Amino acid sequence: MIINQGRIVKNYMGYYYVETATHEIITCKVKGKMKQNRFSLCTGDYVKFEVSGSEGMITDILPRKNFLLRPTVANIDLVVVTVSCANPDFSFLITDKLLALAEMARIPGIICLTKVDIAPEGLVEKCCELYERIGYKVFLVSAKAGIGIEELRAEVSEKLTVFAGPSGVGKSSTLNAIDPSLNLVTSHVSEKIGRGRHTTRFAHFIPFAGGYLADTPGFGNLNMEEIEADVLPHAFREFVKYAHHCRFTTCSHTHEPNCAVKEAVEAGEIATSRYNSYTSIMQEILTKKEREGKK
């Protein structure tokens, strides 16, 4: 039997949709032998598969260039952290969590700040000043008003780009504005709960301008418990140049004396909002470990 190769562009209800080099989509399942071993398949994986009739059987996963934990995708060129100025409200914590996940996966990340036409006074300027200072590009977008779409379209062309963000921030609306032929389903944000309904139910890749755009499911809360505590400091890029001057080489930048990172926060060299996000994530991680230790 001939062994083929391709990339998973969608997976849903136990089926994997694999695109071949000739852009044919083959619906595949996982070979029984693979199920006996621990395996993890996700959208973006390159795989080997056999074809019998109209259906394929995945036999092997090829090595990954990278792997993003949330949303779960592999072999990505760019992460677009998509957050809104309003409706739902902007969250520094959610933004920093998504940026941290991109940093840990070693995938370049940018920020897409949506709904700038209804932004509270001063928010856009504050976000740009904060994140551009530490090296992140910030794109100011309004799909409704047509603001910033051309600039964002140019940035994501010829790349495999994943849009990641909470429900209701406008990921699908932004993708529709970038490529009107997509016609992705969108929804309104609930005034009662302050967040959007999940219109995207699974990650899927859509061909666009020599690359792919990936729409992914939104979320209400982004859990970071699976991250290792000693890895987290490296996910905040502005901490790195100060961490070398901490008294302890294993400094967690939370409770230790003579911590250069905390001193940089006090001196205004590291943004307080970024440090607050860091300590909040660290507490999530440590709380989980404490719970596991009591079992």
URNOR-V484694 format. One record per run of one state. SS is the DSSP state (h for helix, s for strand, l for the rest). FROM is the first residue (numbers start at 1). TO is the last residue. If there is no record, write none. Layout:
BEGIN
ss & from & to
SS & FROM & TO
SS & FROM & TO
END
This chain:
BEGIN
ss & from & to
l & 1 & 2
s & 3 & 12
l & 13 & 14
s & 15 & 19
l & 20 & 24
s & 25 & 30
l & 31 & 31
h & 32 & 35
l & 36 & 42
s & 43 & 43
l & 44 & 45
s & 46 & 52
l & 53 & 54
s & 55 & 61
l & 62 & 66
s & 67 & 68
l & 69 & 72
s & 73 & 74
l & 75 & 77
s & 78 & 84
l & 85 & 91
h & 92 & 104
l & 105 & 108
s & 109 & 114
l & 115 & 115
h & 116 & 118
l & 119 & 122
h & 123 & 133
l & 134 & 137
s & 138 & 140
l & 141 & 141
s & 142 & 142
l & 143 & 146
s & 147 & 147
l & 148 & 148
h & 149 & 156
l & 157 & 159
s & 160 & 164
l & 165 & 170
h & 171 & 178
l & 179 & 188
s & 189 & 189
l & 190 & 195
s & 196 & 196
l & 197 & 203
s & 204 & 208
l & 209 & 210
s & 211 & 215
l & 216 & 228
h & 229 & 235
l & 236 & 236
h & 237 & 243
l & 244 & 259
h & 260 & 266
l & 267 & 271
h & 272 & 294
l & 295 & 295
END
